[in-house]
Amino acid sequence: MENKPFAKRSLGQNFLQDENTARKIVAALSAGPGDTVLEIGPGRGALTRWLNELNPARLILLELDNDLADQLETRYPNAELHLGDALRFPWESLEGIDRLKLVGNLPYNVASPLMWEIAARLEDFSRAVFMVQYEVGLRLSATAGSRLYGALSVWMQSYMQVRLLFKVPPTVFKPRPKVDSAVLSFIPLEEDLLCPAEKLSELVHVCFQKRRKQLRRIFKDHYPRFSEEEFEAAGVDPQSRPEMLTPKQFQLLAACL
């Protein structure tokens, strides 16, 4: 009988146990024999089993836990195993891989910064499916005007079409988390950003740190040279609050900075 390493709280590990949920996640990826699939945090292989059965052109596994990596290497000798932290992975190295797809049950403690990094640094992939904390999933998919709409929403939706697919209860994990999870799909947008990425990042952080203030006041404090004419050119009412602006409007404002 295979020895299964215990979940490590320090790594935020909650292992998916339910086969039906695993199959639904893999099905949402729409992967096939011609695809390269990269799985982030395969853990005990709940998704890896079904991904491997799809017989992708390449199966890349990115795992931080040494004990789990050893077992994955034994069970899936044809997979390309990378031992390390996904937050430190050179995502740019994947550029040029045809039909690249990403999937993973992301640890709650790194999901938001990890997706932020992937959006900024990896332009060339066709689809991603990630499971995250349900509240984070709501924020990712929130639209302008929603109380959950924030910097992460604007950033991800500036690069990708984000769709919340389904909710996952704590009962399908071991150990059980205290919150629900959500599975989301991400499809890169065809159009490029309308501004430098670093300007957009700066702007959304500044604005959503003061989300209850009007844009005119925020810009007066942080960008005093910004003019009323530039607000008008971007099609933005300076009396609006940050949560009312679409990702495109944030990009148009950032292009003027």
C-alpha angles and dihedrals in degrees: 000000000000115000110235115208116232119255112265114222091201089064095044092241120178110163119217110234104175117094095199092056091046092051092048091053093049092046090053089058090063091210126166145169094294095053134094108222123197116193118199114211101356091181110177091355103258091147096026092068092059094039090054091052089059087066096222120194088248131007113199119189121197110194131166099191113086094204093052092043091057092054093045091051090054096046097042107033092164093057122095106240121203115189111207151073115307089215088063097040115123096241091177088067089072094061113120096028107133118235096000117181129184129207138167151139095243120211109249093234095060105026098099099046091041094054090045089056094046092050092051099041108032115061102159112070131104104216143352131197118193134175113216140158109300094239090053089049090054090050093048093052098037118123130220111288095033120119088230093054111110148134094306091051093051094044097049094040090051088065105026148027103248122202129177105221106182146335123250123205124224091244093079093063135075115237093026116236118223093238140051122261132219133210116218136182124219124198118182116243117241095224122078126237114279091222141028110290094231091056092051091049091050094047098049092048092050094046099046093047084067099030094151093058126085117256092242090061094044093051092045089057098042107020105028094168093058109113136214087242091060091052088051093048090053091049092241128139106225089213090063122104120236095255091064096061123094120228089255092054090052089052092050091051092046090052088062096053 
